[in-house]
Amino acid sequence: MKKLIALLSIVLVSIFSGVTFGSIFDINPVIPGIVSFVGHFLVPLPAGSLYGLIWTSPAAIGAAQFNIPYIPEFLIWNAGAAPLTNLRVEESQMGVICDLPAAGIAQVRTFKRFGLVASTVSMLRLANGHIKNKNITITATIAAAAAVPFQACSDCPGDTAFKYNVAALLAGTPQEFKKFFALFLPGMAAGDTVLIEFANGHTQLFNEVELLELSAQYQNQQLATGFIVNNQDSYIHKATVTEAIAGNAYIASAIL
């Protein structure tokens, strides 16, 4: 009886004090039904589900690194006046899963984020949820002598990590991409094209105007270089990119 009274007291306090029921017990949705509440105690939370601020870099120019024993779904940092010139994420068995220069970070930092995102804040999707028992080394190369805080969070358990690669695009040469969930093309300009072959057999040639408009549908903003081929639903079989001027493409893919 005493335990029941104590539990009801916590619920009432959370409701009337503005502290959400979900935040106390780390349950999603915020105010769950009794079934999910009971289920919370029957099914243990994934280890590391309470992480938040995981590291703050030294206030120094150059590379600094830290380790975590899991892959979070999201890695978030606010660079302030000290932007990152490179971010490298390496897992002991998977190898390097991210090695992005500043130009690449600028492309992926707002992927699928709605509304205007602060220019200093970046969010990188590293997995489809929290993946425990991993050995992750994150190396941040910082442009100015300022401390940069890093946050990590997940909204579910995960089993698939994501990888970010850089590919060089040759001038006037069609280049083919397969098995990606997002393709970032900052160098697209008038006259450049992306030929998409969909999994259902449909084929469509997109120019830079069309691709920019389609990209805005799931980002709620248009960036001057925000040309993105979104294949998160795996409905694209192949994308062939042709750009008049040599540049880079940034590819996000699942590690299967």
C-alpha positions, 0 to 999 in steps of 0.5 A: 500500500505504501508503494502504491501511495508513493507511486500515485504521489509521483504521478500527481506531482509530475502533473501539477508541477510541470514535470512530465510523467515520461521524463521521470521514468524515461517513457515515451509518450510523455503521459503513457497509458497504464499498459505502457507504464507497467510494460516499462518495468517489465522491459528494461530500458536500453543501457545509456538511455539517460545520456544527455551532455556527453562531452565538452571539448577543450577550449583549444584549436585542433583535434580532440576526441572522446569515447562512448560505449554505444552508438546514439541515434542522434549526435548534437553539438553547438559549435558557437563561434568555434565551427568544426572543420572535421568530424570523424566517428569510428567504431572498433569493429565497423571502422570509420562510419563518418569522416566529414569536412566542414562542407559535408557537415553543412550539408547533413546538419539539417537533414529532415529538420523542420523549421529554421535551424540555428546556424551553430547547431548541428545534428547527425543521425548515427543510427536508427536508435540506441545501439549498445555495447559498441566502442565509439571514438569521436574526433572533433577538429575545431577551428577556434579556441572555444569549448564545444558541448556534445549531446547524444540522444535516442528515442528507441532501441536500434540495430542499424548504424549509418555511414557517411562517405564523400565521393568526388564528382568529375566534371561532365561525367555521370556518376552512379549511386546505389544503396543510399538513404540520402545523397547530398549534392551541394554543387548542383547548378543550372544544367546539372541533372540527376537521373533517378531509377525507382524500384518500381521501374519508373524513371525521372530526370530531375534538374536543380530547380525540381530537386531543390523544391522536392528537398524542401518538402521534408526539410521545410526550408530551402538552402541555396545548396540544399540539393538532396535525394532522399531515399530513406524509404528505399524506393530508389534503385539508382541515382545517376548524377551529372554535374558540369563542374567537379565537386563532391557528393556526400552519401549517407547509407545504412551499415547492413 
